[in-house]
Amino acid sequence: MKIIIAGAGDVGFHLAELLAFENQDIVLIDTNQDVLDYAETHLDVMTLLGDSSSVDVLEQADVSRAKLVLAVTTSEKNNLVTAILAKKMGARQAIARVQNDEYLRPEQKEMFRELGIDSLISPRQLAAREIQRLVNQCSFTDIFEFEGGKISLVGITLDEFSPLVNKSLYEIGSSEIDINARPIAVLRGHQTIIPRGRTILRRNDHVYFITKHHETDHLEQYVGKKKVKIRNIMVIGGTGLAYDTARLLEDDYNVTLVEMDKERCKRLAEHLQNTLIIHGDPSNIDLLEEEGLNRMDAFIALTRNSEANIIASLTAKNHGVYKTIAQVENKEYVHISQNIGVDTLINKKLIAANNIFRFVRKGQIEAITSLNGVDAEVIEFVVHKSNQLTRKPLKELHFPETALIGGVIRGEESLIPTGEFQLQLEDKVIVFAMPEAIGKVERLFR
């Protein structure tokens, strides 16, 4: 598949890295020769120096043959123009990265669709929504919702008090506890385990469950987590992501936001009606204590400094804060979140990549996500034609050993299937797959 990426900055480079690993035909466009040189020495991609919103540059990139154009430069206007031109010049799909919330309103999205842009992606807004979900379900370190929440994928760490520790899945399944949830992955240190009946869960295992949305409270009890109600939240940093996050949270929680820049504080105060804005240095622990750090239920570190965010979150943990979330720019940090003491590390580039990746995968795909530290993907496929998938029960499908079906959405119904379950046309199937199994799974769902 020929894919053109406009913008070799953080988001563009990360997408190019992921897509090059998939053996795609990638052309990376940027106006900065230095970042292109870096990309050429680290990735198997073609590079092109120039402005992606130029017709001549797009012609040089052979845009008419492109199956997908990703416009992800730091200039919103450049991205919109690039995507519109690319589609008019023959690209099959065009996606643009934006920051302006107005563009994401349904009526404006439809207008851009008429102009040729298939999808608008806002990494900042996607990250803010993920933070909101994590605060709403505070026992979980990861929350992904499929089909508007009909089925949820949640991550949770087993502590020494969990009744599941030192038990096999056979033992847990045969117990009297009635829970409609399925473990689909276990992260043990840096090892990813696909859980089977003989798998024994251990203390500090990070387990990912597929469950029905209304069962998440029950799941918390099932794994031995007490229900904690979040009331008071401290956000540090006055970044765009901090603003979006506070705006989503301020009507339901008591939000305090700490920012060093005085002018930025004034602008935040003008737009955030129910958030307490504090002018001060977020790295000053004495200041945070004066502003009630010890009384906070959640601490969200969203400054531009990844290391400062991690350290501040660990400090908050030491002050008894129940839930900590930190933004990091280095995607390598995400893999260590469960091992360093911060509940969740957020990376906007990874979140955006998950949303974009469904346009790359083969088969009828509705959604795709990756899990923190887990070397695998969770993909939502649609059964779009009658074949062996609809003629045999799951246990007879010869599914790859390193993949499993976690859940099925059938119309308005959410199902956690067993081996006897049989798929039907139009079922939406949530599959967990290790890298070596993805190709075979894609062929099954083509």
C-alpha positions in Angstrom: 0.0 0.0 0.0 1.4 3.4 -1.0 1.0 5.9 1.9 2.1 9.5 1.9 2.8 11.2 5.2 3.0 15.0 5.3 5.0 16.1 8.3 8.1 14.4 9.7 7.7 15.8 13.2 6.8 13.7 16.3 3.5 12.4 15.0 4.6 11.9 11.4 7.8 10.2 12.3 6.1 7.9 14.7 3.5 6.9 12.1 6.2 6.4 9.5 8.1 4.2 12.0 5.0 2.0 12.6 4.0 1.8 9.0 7.5 1.1 7.7 7.5 -1.8 10.2 4.4 -3.0 8.4 6.4 -3.1 5.1 4.2 -0.3 3.6 5.4 1.9 0.7 6.0 5.2 2.6 6.7 8.7 1.2 7.5 11.2 4.0 7.2 14.9 3.0 8.6 17.9 5.1 10.1 21.3 4.6 13.0 20.6 7.0 15.9 18.7 5.4 17.4 17.8 8.8 14.3 15.9 10.0 14.1 14.1 6.6 17.8 13.1 6.9 17.1 11.7 10.3 14.1 9.7 9.0 16.1 8.4 6.1 18.9 7.0 8.4 16.4 5.4 10.8 13.5 4.3 8.7 12.9 2.4 5.4 11.0 5.3 3.8 11.4 7.6 0.8 11.6 11.3 1.7 10.7 14.4 -0.2 11.7 18.0 0.6 8.9 20.5 0.0 5.5 21.9 1.1 2.9 19.1 1.1 0.2 21.7 0.2 1.9 22.3 -3.1 0.4 20.6 -6.2 3.9 20.1 -7.7 5.2 18.4 -4.5 2.2 16.1 -4.3 2.7 15.1 -8.0 6.3 14.3 -7.2 5.1 12.1 -4.4 2.9 10.3 -7.0 -0.2 11.1 -5.0 -2.6 9.7 -7.6 -1.4 6.2 -6.7 -1.7 6.7 -2.9 -4.1 4.6 -1.0 -3.8 6.8 2.0 -2.5 10.4 2.7 -1.9 11.4 6.3 -1.5 15.2 6.7 0.0 15.6 10.2 2.3 18.6 10.1 2.2 21.2 12.9 0.2 23.5 10.7 -3.5 22.8 10.8 -4.2 24.9 7.6 -1.4 23.0 5.8 -2.9 19.7 6.8 -6.4 20.6 5.6 -5.2 21.9 2.2 -2.9 18.9 1.8 -5.7 16.5 2.4 -8.2 18.3 0.2 -5.7 18.5 -2.7 -4.5 14.9 -2.3 -8.1 13.6 -2.5 -8.8 15.7 -5.6 -5.6 14.5 -7.2 -6.6 10.8 -6.9 -5.6 9.6 -3.4 -8.1 7.0 -2.2 -8.2 8.3 1.4 -7.1 11.5 3.1 -6.8 12.2 6.8 -5.8 15.5 8.4 -4.6 16.3 11.9 -6.3 19.3 13.5 -6.3 21.2 16.8 -9.3 23.5 16.4 -12.2 21.9 18.3 -14.7 23.6 16.0 -13.6 21.5 13.1 -14.6 18.3 15.0 -18.3 19.3 15.3 -20.5 17.0 13.3 -21.7 19.7 10.9 -18.1 20.9 10.2 -16.8 17.3 9.9 -19.5 16.7 7.2 -18.4 19.9 5.4 -14.8 18.7 5.3 -16.0 15.3 4.2 -17.7 16.9 1.2 -14.4 18.6 0.4 -12.7 15.2 0.3 -11.2 14.8 3.8 -12.2 11.3 5.0 -11.3 11.8 8.7 -10.1 14.5 11.1 -7.8 13.5 13.9 -7.1 15.6 17.0 -4.4 13.9 19.1 -5.0 16.4 21.9 -8.7 15.8 22.0 -8.3 12.0 21.8 -5.9 12.1 24.7 -8.2 14.3 26.8 -11.1 11.9 26.3 -8.9 9.0 27.3 -7.9 10.8 30.5 -11.6 11.5 31.2 -12.4 7.8 30.9 -9.5 6.9 33.2 -10.7 9.3 35.9 -14.3 8.0 35.6 -13.1 4.4 36.1 -10.2 5.1 38.4 -9.3 1.6 39.4 -8.3 0.9 35.8 -5.0 1.9 34.2 -6.3 1.6 30.7 -9.8 1.9 29.3 -10.8 1.4 25.7 -14.5 1.4 24.6 -15.8 -0.3 21.5 -19.1 0.7 19.7 -19.8 3.6 22.0 -19.1 1.6 25.2 -21.1 -1.6 24.4 -17.9 -3.5 25.2 -15.0 -2.2 27.3 -11.3 -3.3 27.4 -9.8 -2.4 30.7 -6.4 -2.9 32.3 -5.9 -3.5 36.1 -3.0 -4.5 38.3 -3.4 -7.4 40.7 -2.2 -6.5 44.2 -1.4 -9.0 47.0 -5.0 -8.8 48.3 -6.6 -9.8 45.0 -8.5 -13.1 45.3 -7.3 -14.0 41.8 -3.6 -14.1 42.7 -2.0 -17.6 42.6 -5.1 -19.1 40.9 -5.3 -20.6 37.4 -8.0 -19.4 35.0 -9.5 -22.9 35.3 -9.9 -22.4 39.0 -11.3 -18.9 38.6 -13.8 -20.0 35.9 -15.1 -22.9 38.0 -15.6 -20.7 41.1 -19.0 -19.5 42.2 -18.2 -15.9 41.3 -20.4 -14.8 38.4 -18.6 -12.3 36.3 -19.1 -11.6 32.6 -15.5 -10.8 31.7 -12.6 -12.4 29.9 -8.9 -11.9 30.5 -7.3 -11.4 27.0 -3.7 -10.5 28.0 -1.4 -10.5 30.9 1.6 -8.2 31.2 4.2 -9.7 33.6 7.2 -7.4 33.7 8.1 -7.0 30.0 6.5 -10.4 29.0 3.2 -10.5 27.2 1.1 -13.7 28.0 -2.0 -14.8 26.2 -4.0 -16.3 29.1 -5.2 -19.9 28.7 -6.9 -22.2 31.2 -3.7 -23.3 32.9 -2.3 -19.7 33.2 -1.7 -18.8 36.9 -2.1 -15.2 37.8 0.6 -13.6 40.0 0.9 -10.6 42.2 1.7 -7.4 40.2 0.4 -9.0 37.0 -1.2 -6.4 34.8 -4.3 -8.0 33.4 -6.5 -6.8 30.5 -10.1 -7.8 30.6 -12.9 -7.6 28.0 -16.2 -7.0 29.7 -19.6 -5.4 29.1 -19.6 -1.7 30.0 -22.1 -2.0 32.8 -20.0 -4.8 34.4 -17.0 -2.7 35.1 -18.0 -2.0 38.7 -18.5 -5.7 39.3 -15.1 -6.4 37.7 -13.5 -4.1 40.2 -14.9 -6.2 43.1 -14.0 -9.4 41.3 -10.3 -8.5 41.2 -10.3 -7.2 44.7 -10.2 -3.4 44.1 -12.3 -1.2 46.4 -14.5 1.4 44.8 -12.9 4.8 45.1 -14.9 7.9 44.2 -12.9 10.7 42.6 -13.9 14.2 43.8 -10.8 16.4 43.8 -8.3 16.5 40.9 -5.1 18.5 40.5 -3.8 19.1 37.0 -0.3 20.6 36.5 0.6 22.4 33.3 -1.3 24.8 31.2 -0.9 23.1 27.9 -3.6 22.6 25.3 -4.1 19.1 26.5 -4.5 20.4 30.1 -7.1 22.8 28.9 -9.1 20.2 27.0 -8.8 17.8 30.0 -10.0 20.4 32.5 -12.9 21.4 30.3 -14.0 17.8 30.1 -13.7 17.3 33.9 -14.6 20.6 35.5 -18.4 20.0 35.6 -18.2 16.7 37.4 -15.1 17.1 39.6 -13.4 19.8 41.7 -10.5 20.6 39.4 -7.4 22.7 40.4 -4.9 23.6 37.6 -1.4 24.8 38.3 0.5 26.7 35.6 3.7 28.8 35.7 3.0 31.3 33.0 0.9 34.2 34.2 -0.6 35.2 30.8 -1.5 31.6 30.2 -3.3 31.5 33.5 -5.4 34.5 32.6 -6.5 32.9 29.3 -7.3 29.6 31.0 -9.4 31.4 33.6 -11.3 33.1 30.9 -12.4 29.8 29.3 -12.6 27.4 32.2 -15.6 28.3 34.3 -15.4 25.8 37.1 -11.7 25.2 37.4 -9.5 26.8 40.1 -6.4 28.3 38.3 -3.3 28.6 40.4 -0.3 30.7 39.1 2.8 28.9 40.3 5.6 26.5 39.5 4.2 22.9 39.1 7.6 21.5 40.2 7.3 23.3 43.6 6.1 20.6 45.9 5.5 23.1 48.8 3.2 25.0 46.5 1.3 21.9 45.5 0.9 20.9 49.2 -0.4 24.4 50.0 -3.0 24.0 47.2 -4.2 20.7 48.7 -2.1 17.9 47.1 -2.8 15.7 50.2 -6.5 16.1 49.7 -6.5 15.1 46.0 -8.0 11.9 44.7 -6.4 12.2 41.3 -3.2 13.9 39.9 -2.8 14.6 36.2 0.6 15.8 35.0 0.4 17.5 31.6 3.4 19.8 31.4 5.6 19.7 28.3 8.4 17.9 30.2 7.9 14.1 30.4 10.4 13.5 33.1 8.9 16.3 35.3 5.5 14.8 34.8 6.7 11.3 35.9 8.5 12.7 39.0 5.5 14.9 40.0 3.2 11.9 39.6 5.4 9.7 41.8 5.5 12.5 44.4 1.7 12.7 44.3 1.6 8.9 45.0 3.8 9.4 48.0 1.3 12.0 49.2 -1.5 9.4 49.1 -3.1 10.4 45.8 -5.1 7.4 44.5 -4.9 7.9 40.8 -1.9 9.3 38.8 -1.7 10.1 35.1 1.3 11.6 33.3 1.8 12.7 29.8 5.0 11.6 28.1 6.5 12.5 24.7 8.9 9.5 24.5 6.8 6.5 23.6 9.4 4.2 25.2 8.3 5.5 28.6 4.8 4.1 28.0 6.1 0.5 28.2 7.3 1.1 31.8 4.2 2.7 33.3 3.2 -0.4 35.3 6.7 -0.9 36.6 7.6 2.6 37.9 4.6 3.4 40.1 2.6 5.8 37.9 -0.8 4.4 37.1 -1.0 5.5 33.5 1.3 7.2 31.0 -0.4 9.0 28.2 1.3 9.5 24.8 -0.7 11.6 22.2 1.2 10.1 19.3 0.4 6.5 20.2 -3.3 7.4 20.7 -3.4 9.2 17.3 -1.6 6.3 15.7 -4.2 3.8 17.1 -7.0 5.8 15.5 -5.2 6.1 12.2 -4.0 2.5 12.0 -7.5 1.2 11.3 -7.2 2.8 7.8 -4.1 0.8 7.1 -5.1 -2.7 8.3 -6.7 -5.1 5.8 -10.3 -6.4 6.3 -13.3 -4.6 7.5 -11.9 -2.8 10.6 -13.9 -0.5 12.9 -11.3 0.3 15.6 -7.8 -0.6 16.6 -5.7 0.0 19.7 -2.5 -1.0 21.3 -1.9 -1.7 25.1 0.7 -0.1 27.2 3.8 -2.3 27.2 2.0 -5.1 25.4 3.5 -6.4 22.1 0.1 -6.9 20.4 -2.9 -5.2 19.0 -6.6 -5.2 19.7 -8.6 -5.0 16.5 -12.4 -4.7 15.9 -13.3 -6.5 12.7 -16.6 -6.7 11.0 -17.8 -10.1 9.6 -18.9 -8.7 6.2 -19.4 -11.9 4.2 -20.5 -15.5 4.8 -17.5 -17.9 4.9 -15.8 -20.3 7.4 -16.2 -17.7 10.1 -20.0 -18.0 10.0 -20.2 -21.7 9.3 -18.1 -23.1 12.2 -18.0 -22.6 16.0 -15.0 -20.6 17.2 -13.2 -23.7 18.5 -13.1 -25.1 14.9 -11.8 -22.0 13.2 -8.1 -22.9 13.7 -7.5 -19.4 15.1 -3.8 -18.7 15.6 -2.4 -19.7 19.0 -1.2 -16.2 19.6 -4.6 -14.6 19.0 -8.0 -14.9 20.6 -11.5 -13.4 20.2 -12.4 -11.5 23.3 -15.9 -10.1 22.6 -18.6 -9.8 20.0 -21.1 -7.0 19.4 -24.2 -8.2 17.6 -26.6 -5.3 17.0 -27.3 -3.9 20.4 -26.1 -7.0 22.2 -22.7 -7.4 23.8 -21.4 -11.0 24.0 -18.4 -12.7 25.6 -18.1 -15.9 23.4 -17.1 -19.4 24.4 -15.7 -22.1 22.1 -19.2 -23.1 21.0 -20.1 -19.6 19.9 -20.7 -19.1 16.1 -20.3 -15.8 14.4 -22.9 -14.2 12.2 -22.9 -11.8 9.3 -22.4 -8.1 10.5 -21.0 -9.2 13.9 -18.3 -6.9 15.2 -15.5 -9.0 16.6 -12.9 -7.8 19.0 -9.6 -9.7 18.5 -6.4 -9.6 20.5 -3.4 -10.6 18.3 0.3 -10.8 18.7 2.3 -9.5 15.7 3.0 -12.9 14.2 -0.7 -13.7 14.2 -2.1 -10.4 12.7 -1.6 -11.4 9.0 -3.5 -14.7 9.4 -6.3 -13.0 11.4 -6.6 -10.3 8.7 -7.0 -13.0 6.1 -9.8 -14.7 8.1 -11.8 -11.5 8.2 -11.2 -10.3 4.6 
